[in-house]
């Protein structure tokens, strides 16, 4: 059975993508990253070539979006969760 993925976030740069992806994976969400290889090769951190899409399995989309919403609103800043 083929797994289907949805884009849940687009970030600027592979470093930020790895952080967000790692946070989702720590919560049990399977992730994949989609990016332009030239951006990584040349080390772009801004602009079109730096864009990285974070994808999650279709059935985990709602859960991933909820986690990302909590992350963006600062829920994880104090370290209690």
N, CA, C and O atoms as a Tinker XYZ file with bonds, in Angstrom:
   324  protein
     1  N      0.840000   -1.183000    0.000000    73     2
     2  CA     0.000000    0.000000    0.000000    64     1     3
     3  C      0.887000    1.249000    0.000000    63     2     4     5
     4  O      1.780000    1.384000    0.836000    81     3
     5  N      0.640000    2.128000   -0.914000    73     3     6
     6  CA     1.413000    3.353000   -1.052000    64     5     7
     7  C      1.005000    4.361000    0.017000    63     6     8     9
     8  O     -0.183000    4.583000    0.253000    81     7
     9  N      2.008000    4.972000    0.665000    73     7    10
    10  CA     1.745000    6.004000    1.660000    64     9    11
    11  C      1.569000    7.331000    0.947000    63    10    12    13
    12  O      2.309000    7.649000    0.017000    81    11
    13  N      0.592000    8.099000    1.383000    73    11    14
    14  CA     0.367000    9.432000    0.821000    64    13    15
    15  C      0.736000   10.463000    1.867000    63    14    16    17
    16  O      0.490000   10.286000    3.060000    81    15
    17  N      1.337000   11.554000    1.387000    73    15    18
    18  CA     1.819000   12.595000    2.271000    64    17    19
    19  C      1.211000   13.947000    1.912000    63    18    20    21
    20  O      0.897000   14.209000    0.751000    81    19
    21  N      1.047000   14.807000    2.927000    73    19    22
    22  CA     0.560000   16.176000    2.752000    64    21    23
    23  C      1.593000   17.152000    3.304000    63    22    24    25
    24  O      2.285000   16.850000    4.277000    81    23
    25  N      1.693000   18.311000    2.685000    73    23    26
    26  CA     2.565000   19.372000    3.196000    64    25    27
    27  C      1.863000   20.033000    4.375000    63    26    28    29
    28  O      0.728000   20.494000    4.253000    81    27
    29  N      2.547000   20.076000    5.523000    73    27    30
    30  CA     1.971000   20.732000    6.699000    64    29    31
    31  C      2.686000   22.029000    7.040000    63    30    32    33
    32  O      2.162000   22.845000    7.799000    81    31
    33  N      3.887000   22.229000    6.483000    73    31    34
    34  CA     4.625000   23.467000    6.751000    64    33    35
    35  C      5.672000   23.681000    5.671000    63    34    36    37
    36  O      6.171000   22.733000    5.064000    81    35
    37  N      5.988000   24.939000    5.450000    73    35    38
    38  CA     7.087000   25.312000    4.580000    64    37    39
    39  C      7.975000   26.248000    5.377000    63    38    40    41
    40  O      7.506000   27.263000    5.892000    81    39
    41  N      9.249000   25.916000    5.481000    73    39    42
    42  CA    10.188000   26.702000    6.278000    64    41    43
    43  C     11.352000   27.149000    5.403000    63    42    44    45
    44  O     11.498000   26.707000    4.263000    81    43
    45  N     12.163000   28.021000    5.949000    73    43    46
    46  CA    13.302000   28.566000    5.211000    64    45    47
    47  C     14.589000   27.910000    5.703000    63    46    48    49
    48  O     15.104000   28.257000    6.766000    81    47
    49  N     15.097000   26.974000    4.934000    73    47    50
    50  CA    16.376000   26.343000    5.244000    64    49    51
    51  C     16.250000   24.952000    5.836000    63    50    52    53
    52  O     15.285000   24.625000    6.526000    81    51
    53  N     17.246000   24.157000    5.546000    73    51    54
    54  CA    17.265000   22.764000    5.995000    64    53    55
    55  C     17.399000   22.658000    7.510000    63    54    56    57
    56  O     16.838000   21.748000    8.120000    81    55
    57  N     18.144000   23.587000    8.124000    73    55    58
    58  CA    18.310000   23.547000    9.572000    64    57    59
    59  C     16.971000   23.679000   10.288000    63    58    60    61
    60  O     16.653000   22.878000   11.167000    81    59
    61  N     16.193000   24.678000    9.918000    73    59    62
    62  CA    14.874000   24.850000   10.540000    64    61    63
    63  C     13.977000   23.649000   10.244000    63    62    64    65
    64  O     13.221000   23.208000   11.109000    81    63
    65  N     14.060000   23.125000    9.029000    73    63    66
    66  CA    13.261000   21.956000    8.664000    64    65    67
    67  C     13.617000   20.755000    9.532000    63    66    68    69
    68  O     12.735000   20.010000    9.960000    81    67
    69  N     14.906000   20.568000    9.791000    73    67    70
    70  CA    15.334000   19.447000   10.637000    64    69    71
    71  C     14.820000   19.601000   12.064000    63    70    72    73
    72  O     14.455000   18.614000   12.702000    81    71
    73  N     14.789000   20.825000   12.563000    73    71    74
    74  CA    14.288000   21.073000   13.913000    64    73    75
    75  C     12.791000   20.753000   13.993000    63    74    76    77
    76  O     12.348000   20.038000   14.892000    81    75
    77  N     12.027000   21.285000   13.051000    73    75    78
    78  CA    10.578000   21.069000   13.063000    64    77    79
    79  C     10.262000   19.600000   12.813000    63    78    80    81
    80  O      9.392000   19.028000   13.470000    81    79
    81  N     10.961000   18.995000   11.872000    73    79    82
    82  CA    10.750000   17.578000   11.577000    64    81    83
    83  C     11.070000   16.718000   12.798000    63    82    84    85
    84  O     10.331000   15.786000   13.114000    81    83
    85  N     12.165000   17.030000   13.480000    73    83    86
    86  CA    12.542000   16.284000   14.676000    64    85    87
    87  C     11.510000   16.409000   15.781000    63    86    88    89
    88  O     11.235000   15.445000   16.495000    81    87
    89  N     10.933000   17.608000   15.921000    73    87    90
    90  CA     9.895000   17.814000   16.923000    64    89    91
    91  C      8.672000   16.955000   16.615000    63    90    92    93
    92  O      8.099000   16.331000   17.508000    81    91
    93  N      8.277000   16.927000   15.338000    73    91    94
    94  CA     7.127000   16.111000   14.940000    64    93    95
    95  C      7.418000   14.625000   15.132000    63    94    96    97
    96  O      6.568000   13.884000   15.626000    81    95
    97  N      8.603000   14.194000   14.746000    73    95    98
    98  CA     8.953000   12.783000   14.894000    64    97    99
    99  C      9.012000   12.365000   16.354000    63    98   100   101
   100  O      8.699000   11.221000   16.682000    81    99
   101  N      9.413000   13.282000   17.241000    73    99   102
   102  CA     9.427000   12.996000   18.677000    64   101   103
   103  C      8.014000   12.767000   19.204000    63   102   104   105
   104  O      7.825000   12.121000   20.235000    81   103
   105  N      7.020000   13.304000   18.488000    73   103   106
   106  CA     5.610000   13.124000   18.859000    64   105   107
   107  C      4.981000   11.945000   18.125000    63   106   108   109
   108  O      3.773000   11.733000   18.222000    81   107
   109  N      5.790000   11.172000   17.387000    73   107   110
   110  CA     5.284000    9.988000   16.698000    64   109   111
   111  C      4.753000   10.248000   15.299000    63   110   112   113
   112  O      4.051000    9.405000   14.741000    81   111
   113  N      5.075000   11.400000   14.721000    73   111   114
   114  CA     4.610000   11.752000   13.377000    64   113   115
   115  C      5.712000   11.424000   12.370000    63   114   116   117
   116  O      6.841000   11.893000   12.518000    81   115
   117  N      5.403000   10.636000   11.364000    73   115   118
   118  CA     6.366000   10.319000   10.313000    64   117   119
   119  C      6.479000   11.508000    9.371000    63   118   120   121
   120  O      5.465000   12.021000    8.897000    81   119
   121  N      7.705000   11.954000    9.094000    73   119   122
   122  CA     7.906000   13.123000    8.236000    64   121   123
   123  C      8.820000   12.812000    7.057000    63   122   124   125
   124  O      9.598000   11.859000    7.077000    81   123
   125  N      8.697000   13.643000    6.040000    73   123   126
   126  CA     9.607000   13.660000    4.900000    64   125   127
   127  C      9.871000   15.123000    4.584000    63   126   128   129
   128  O      9.019000   15.978000    4.827000    81   127
   129  N     11.054000   15.416000    4.042000    73   127   130
   130  CA    11.385000   16.770000    3.647000    64   129   131
   131  C     11.513000   16.831000    2.132000    63   130   132   133
   132  O     12.045000   15.916000    1.504000    81   131
   133  N     11.023000   17.912000    1.559000    73   131   134
   134  CA    11.129000   18.138000    0.122000    64   133   135
   135  C     11.791000   19.491000   -0.090000    63   134   136   137
   136  O     11.288000   20.519000    0.362000    81   135
   137  N     12.945000   19.479000   -0.797000    73   135   138
   138  CA    13.678000   20.722000   -1.001000    64   137   139
   139  C     14.509000   20.637000   -2.268000    63   138   140   141
   140  O     14.765000   19.559000   -2.805000    81   139
   141  N     14.916000   21.798000   -2.723000    73   139   142
   142  CA    15.762000   21.901000   -3.904000    64   141   143
   143  C     17.197000   21.581000   -3.485000    63   142   144   145
   144  O     17.746000   22.242000   -2.603000    81   143
   145  N     17.795000   20.593000   -4.100000    73   143   146
   146  CA    19.148000   20.171000   -3.722000    64   145   147
   147  C     20.173000   21.292000   -3.876000    63   146   148   149
   148  O     21.133000   21.359000   -3.108000    81   147
   149  N     19.985000   22.159000   -4.843000    73   147   150
   150  CA    20.935000   23.253000   -5.057000    64   149   151
   151  C     20.982000   24.186000   -3.849000    63   150   152   153
   152  O     22.036000   24.739000   -3.535000    81   151
   153  N     19.862000   24.363000   -3.180000    73   151   154
   154  CA    19.829000   25.213000   -1.997000    64   153   155
   155  C     20.717000   24.670000   -0.897000    63   154   156   157
   156  O     21.378000   25.435000   -0.195000    81   155
   157  N     20.737000   23.359000   -0.742000    73   155   158
   158  CA    21.584000   22.727000    0.256000    64   157   159
   159  C     23.047000   22.778000   -0.169000    63   158   160   161
   160  O     23.929000   23.061000    0.641000    81   159
   161  N     23.291000   22.507000   -1.429000    73   159   162
   162  CA    24.665000   22.483000   -1.933000    64   161   163
   163  C     25.338000   23.837000   -1.793000    63   162   164   165
   164  O     26.522000   23.909000   -1.463000    81   163
   165  N     24.598000   24.913000   -2.039000    73   163   166
   166  CA    25.167000   26.251000   -1.964000    64   165   167
   167  C     24.943000   26.923000   -0.611000    63   166   168   169
   168  O     25.420000   28.035000   -0.386000    81   167
   169  N     24.223000   26.257000    0.287000    73   167   170
   170  CA    24.013000   26.782000    1.627000    64   169   171
   171  C     23.071000   27.967000    1.722000    63   170   172   173
   172  O     23.218000   28.802000    2.614000    81   171
   173  N     22.101000   28.055000    0.812000    73   171   174
   174  CA    21.148000   29.151000    0.873000    64   173   175
   175  C     20.288000   29.040000    2.118000    63   174   176   177
   176  O     19.797000   27.959000    2.445000    81   175
   177  N     20.103000   30.162000    2.816000    73   175   178
   178  CA    19.253000   30.192000    3.993000    64   177   179
   179  C     17.994000   30.995000    3.795000    63   178   180   181
   180  O     17.097000   30.962000    4.637000    81   179
   181  N     17.910000   31.723000    2.688000    73   179   182
   182  CA    16.732000   32.514000    2.378000    64   181   183
   183  C     16.439000   32.394000    0.888000    63   182   184   185
   184  O     17.281000   31.960000    0.102000    81   183
   185  N     15.232000   32.786000    0.522000    73   183   186
   186  CA    14.859000   32.778000   -0.890000    64   185   187
   187  C     14.249000   31.466000   -1.333000    63   186   188   189
   188  O     14.088000   30.527000   -0.554000    81   187
   189  N     13.921000   31.435000   -2.594000    73   187   190
   190  CA    13.218000   30.306000   -3.173000    64   189   191
   191  C     13.982000   28.986000   -3.040000    63   190   192   193
   192  O     13.374000   27.951000   -2.770000    81   191
   193  N     15.286000   29.008000   -3.224000    73   191   194
   194  CA    16.076000   27.776000   -3.142000    64   193   195
   195  C     16.227000   27.252000   -1.721000    63   194   196   197
   196  O     16.578000   26.087000   -1.531000    81   195
   197  N     15.973000   28.079000   -0.731000    73   195   198
   198  CA    16.090000   27.657000    0.665000    64   197   199
   199  C     14.799000   27.028000    1.193000    63   198   200   201
   200  O     14.788000   26.443000    2.276000    81   199
   201  N     13.724000   27.149000    0.433000    73   199   202
   202  CA    12.425000   26.664000    0.893000    64   201   203
   203  C     12.427000   25.143000    1.073000    63   202   204   205
   204  O     12.868000   24.404000    0.192000    81   203
   205  N     11.929000   24.688000    2.225000    73   203   206
   206  CA    11.826000   23.260000    2.513000    64   205   207
   207  C     10.390000   22.972000    2.936000    63   206   208   209
   208  O      9.855000   23.610000    3.842000    81   207
   209  N      9.780000   22.007000    2.269000    73   207   210
   210  CA     8.423000   21.586000    2.645000    64   209   211
   211  C      8.520000   20.393000    3.587000    63   210   212   213
   212  O      9.298000   19.467000    3.359000    81   211
   213  N      7.721000   20.430000    4.646000    73   211   214
   214  CA     7.649000   19.323000    5.594000    64   213   215
   215  C      6.356000   18.584000    5.312000    63   214   216   217
   216  O      5.267000   19.154000    5.365000    81   215
   217  N      6.500000   17.312000    5.014000    73   215   218
   218  CA     5.354000   16.481000    4.666000    64   217   219
   219  C      5.128000   15.426000    5.743000    63   218   220   221
   220  O      6.079000   14.918000    6.338000    81   219
   221  N      3.866000   15.105000    5.986000    73   219   222
   222  CA     3.510000   14.047000    6.926000    64   221   223
   223  C      2.498000   13.125000    6.255000    63   222   224   225
   224  O      1.855000   13.499000    5.274000    81   223
   225  N      2.365000   11.923000    6.795000    73   223   226
   226  CA     1.390000   10.979000    6.251000    64   225   227
   227  C     -0.009000   11.579000    6.346000    63   226   228   229
   228  O     -0.345000   12.253000    7.320000    81   227
   229  N     -0.805000   11.327000    5.335000    73   227   230
   230  CA    -2.143000   11.911000    5.245000    64   229   231
   231  C     -2.945000   11.697000    6.531000    63   230   232   233
   232  O     -3.604000   12.619000    7.012000    81   231
   233  N     -2.889000   10.503000    7.079000    73   231   234
   234  CA    -3.691000   10.219000    8.275000    64   233   235
   235  C     -3.150000   10.902000    9.531000    63   234   236   237
   236  O     -3.822000   10.903000   10.562000    81   235
   237  N     -1.955000   11.480000    9.467000    73   235   238
   238  CA    -1.382000   12.183000   10.613000    64   237   239
   239  C     -1.404000   13.708000   10.433000    63   238   240   241
   240  O     -0.859000   14.439000   11.260000    81   239
   241  N     -2.028000   14.178000    9.363000    73   239   242
   242  CA    -2.019000   15.609000    9.046000    64   241   243
   243  C     -2.643000   16.452000   10.157000    63   242   244   245
   244  O     -2.036000   17.434000   10.586000    81   243
   245  N     -3.816000   16.103000   10.625000    73   243   246
   246  CA    -4.496000   16.907000   11.652000    64   245   247
   247  C     -3.677000   16.974000   12.935000    63   246   248   249
   248  O     -3.561000   18.036000   13.547000    81   247
   249  N     -3.113000   15.849000   13.340000    73   247   250
   250  CA    -2.300000   15.813000   14.554000    64   249   251
   251  C     -1.042000   16.675000   14.387000    63   250   252   253
   252  O     -0.669000   17.419000   15.294000    81   251
   253  N     -0.398000   16.571000   13.231000    73   251   254
   254  CA     0.804000   17.364000   12.961000    64   253   255
   255  C      0.482000   18.855000   12.956000    63   254   256   257
   256  O      1.242000   19.653000   13.505000    81   255
   257  N     -0.625000   19.235000   12.348000    73   255   258
   258  CA    -1.020000   20.639000   12.307000    64   257   259
   259  C     -1.288000   21.178000   13.706000    63   258   260   261
   260  O     -0.957000   22.327000   13.998000    81   259
   261  N     -1.882000   20.367000   14.572000    73   259   262
   262  CA    -2.139000   20.781000   15.954000    64   261   263
   263  C     -0.823000   20.987000   16.703000    63   262   264   265
   264  O     -0.679000   21.953000   17.452000    81   263
   265  N      0.130000   20.086000   16.504000    73   263   266
   266  CA     1.446000   20.209000   17.145000    64   265   267
   267  C      2.157000   21.466000   16.649000    63   266   268   269
   268  O      2.747000   22.201000   17.441000    81   267
   269  N      2.100000   21.714000   15.338000    73   267   270
   270  CA     2.735000   22.898000   14.774000    64   269   271
   271  C      2.082000   24.183000   15.288000    63   270   272   273
   272  O      2.771000   25.174000   15.530000    81   271
   273  N      0.781000   24.170000   15.451000    73   271   274
   274  CA     0.078000   25.339000   15.998000    64   273   275
   275  C      0.561000   25.623000   17.418000    63   274   276   277
   276  O      0.824000   26.773000   17.770000    81   275
   277  N      0.677000   24.567000   18.235000    73   275   278
   278  CA     1.187000   24.735000   19.602000    64   277   279
   279  C      2.615000   25.271000   19.585000    63   278   280   281
   280  O      2.964000   26.133000   20.391000    81   279
   281  N      3.436000   24.767000   18.676000    73   279   282
   282  CA     4.826000   25.213000   18.551000    64   281   283
   283  C      4.889000   26.690000   18.173000    63   282   284   285
   284  O      5.665000   27.448000   18.755000    81   283
   285  N      4.079000   27.098000   17.206000    73   283   286
   286  CA     4.106000   28.475000   16.718000    64   285   287
   287  C      3.546000   29.471000   17.731000    63   286   288   289
   288  O      3.912000   30.646000   17.714000    81   287
   289  N      2.665000   29.011000   18.608000    73   287   290
   290  CA     2.105000   29.914000   19.623000    64   289   291
   291  C      2.909000   29.910000   20.909000    63   290   292   293
   292  O      2.552000   30.595000   21.867000    81   291
   293  N      4.001000   29.140000   20.940000    73   291   294
   294  CA     4.904000   29.171000   22.086000    64   293   295
   295  C      4.603000   28.192000   23.199000    63   294   296   297
   296  O      5.155000   28.326000   24.291000    81   295
   297  N      3.755000   27.221000   22.964000    73   295   298
   298  CA     3.406000   26.272000   24.021000    64   297   299
   299  C      4.621000   25.511000   24.547000    63   298   300   301
   300  O      4.663000   25.166000   25.728000    81   299
   301  N      5.591000   25.249000   23.706000    73   299   302
   302  CA     6.742000   24.422000   24.104000    64   301   303
   303  C      7.920000   25.232000   24.641000    63   302   304   305
   304  O      8.969000   24.657000   24.928000    81   303
   305  N      7.777000   26.539000   24.784000    73   303   306
   306  CA     8.893000   27.375000   25.210000    64   305   307
   307  C      9.335000   27.075000   26.632000    63   306   308   309
   308  O     10.537000   27.030000   26.892000    81   307
   309  N      8.410000   26.869000   27.563000    73   307   310
   310  CA     8.792000   26.659000   28.952000    64   309   311
   311  C      9.331000   25.269000   29.246000    63   310   312   313
   312  O      9.862000   25.033000   30.331000    81   311
   313  N      9.204000   24.345000   28.298000    73   311   314
   314  CA     9.776000   23.011000   28.459000    64   313   315
   315  C      8.951000   22.063000   29.292000    63   314   316   317
   316  O      9.429000   20.976000   29.618000    81   315
   317  N      7.724000   22.427000   29.653000    73   315   318
   318  CA     6.891000   21.546000   30.470000    64   317   319
   319  C      6.308000   20.386000   29.683000    63   318   320   321
   320  O      5.973000   19.361000   30.277000    81   319
   321  N      6.171000   20.511000   28.343000    73   319   322
   322  CA     5.531000   19.469000   27.554000    64   321   323
   323  C      6.533000   18.589000   26.856000    63   322   324
   324  O      6.149000   17.658000   26.147000    81   323
